[in-house]
Amino acid sequence: MCLKLITKIIAIVSLAAVVSVIAATQVSRTEVHDQGERDLVDKSRAILDQLEGTRDYVASQGGLADYINDIGRRHPDGNVPKELKMNILRRVPIFASIKVGQEQSERSGYNFRVFSPEPRREENQAKTDEMLIYNRFLNEPGLKEIVSSTDDSVIVYRPVRLSEKQGCLICHGHPSQSPFGNGKDVLGYDMENWGDGKLHGVFAITSSMASANAASSDSVNKILLYSFAGLILSVLLAWTVLRKPLENLRTAVSNIKTSSSHLSATSSEISNASQGLSSSATEAAAALEETSASIEELTSMVKMNSDNAQNARLLSTSAMEAAARGEQNMQELISSMQTVSVTAKKVQEITGLIDDIAFQTNLLALNAAVEAARAGENGRGFSVVAEAVRQLALKSAQSAKEISTLISDSVSQIEVSYKTALQGGKTLQVILQESQKVSALNNEIAQASAEQSTGIDQISRALHDLDKVTQNNAASSEETAAASVELSNQSQQLDSMVESVEVVLNGHPKAS
């Protein structure tokens, strides 16, 4: 069965109100219970403060030690009458505190208990659960209070520690302090040799939660009563307020449905146009990719030519530099040959001079020999010397002729080499000039190749950008087509949602 929207809204409002009432009752119950628990804890603390005040007050009156010593002197055998023991107990601070707690518990509606693991009275023996509390106080000396609560009761615990100042060690101290000298206190109990601050027991105030629980139940009943009345008023108010707006909403939904139909038809037309544009853009992108690939291949070839031209330029530069060095070396060789030729001519002149000197020496030696012959026996020795000098002069002349001949041959060879070197220098100059021309041409080729490569790179980048734009256009066209399809789908979904809204509003789809 399909319900109208207003019926659903009223049902939701009612459900929300019921949930709110349940939450409110739970919160109220918890808050009243917690407040009652806090009140009982405060009350128990006040009672315990009063008991501690009673203990302090009785201790401040003093005289307990003197009174016990006096009894010890009067009853040295330790047989103290019962009435006298009761008088002693009334002067003991902790006993007075316990007595006040027990008497007030009957009038104030709480339960008072003191327990210890080593009590002097059997009814004060700590139970198992009470020993847990005692051990907590024992293990945590700084702990002043423990609060324990259940649904039915609240218990507040406080530790009871021996105080030498309050006279506790008169009965619980060292046995040597016994008033009778037998290790027993004035009441006849064995003295335990305990010290100041020793944890002896625990005070427990137990309060019932019955009154707090009753107040909580009363609060819940009132909340339920008022909430039911509010629920009835909320339902009537929701019906009155929502009826007219829901009618307007029905009209708006009908208009949206009409617009959705027009939107669906328009989106179909856009989708068809976008698909055609996408196909054209895809073909253009493919053509641009082929052109871009050709440009890239041409770019690679131009780059190769540019690299080769650059290498040729480097090689021609190296050859030009080598030719320049060869031309310089040839000039140095020519200069050296000229120097050698001049030197050889000087040597030739010197050898001619030597030849003349040798000739003159030979003549002088002949003259000397003639004169020695005329001198006869006296000139024989001189004649021998003159002959030796003449022979040396002949040898010198012969050597000078040989040297002159060699130098003449050398000068002739130097002349030939000089002419050859001159011709080689001219040839190297021609090579140098041609190398310079080749280097200049290679530079021009390299520069032209670089400019051509730059131009092709620019064309390639332009084609790449154009290809990117074309691809973007193709992608945009595809996205537009996809968006148109999506828009058409959304229009159909909108029709479905409008029908769903009509079902929600009317409980059934509106007839076309």
Buried (B, 14 or more C-beta within 10 A) or exposed (E): EEEBBBEBBBEEBBEEBEEEBEEBBEEBBEEBBEEBBBBBBEBBBEBBEBBBEBBBEBBEEEEBEEBBEEBBEEBEEBEBEEEBBEEBBEBBBBBBBBBBBEEBBEEEEBBBBBBBBEBBEEEBEBEEEBBEBBEBBBEEEEEEEBBBBEEEBBBBBBBBEBBEEBBBBBBBBEBEBBBBEEEBBBBEEEBBEBEEEBBBBBBBBBBBBEEBBEBBEEBBEEBEEEBEEEBEEBBEEBBEEBEEEBEEBBEEBEEBBEEBEEBBEBBBEBBEEBBEBBBEBBEBBEEBBEBBEEBEEBBEEBBEBBEBBBEBBEEBBEBBEBBBEBBEEBBEBBEEBEEBBEEBEEBBEBBEEBBEBBBEBBEBBBEBBEEBEEEEEEBEEBBEEBBEBBEBBBEBBEBBBEBBEBBBEBBEEBEEBBEEBBEBBEBBBEBBEBBBEBBEBBBEBBEEBBEBBEEBBEBBEEBBEBBEBBBEBBBBBBBBBBBBBBBBEBBEEBBEBBBEBBBBBBBEEBEE
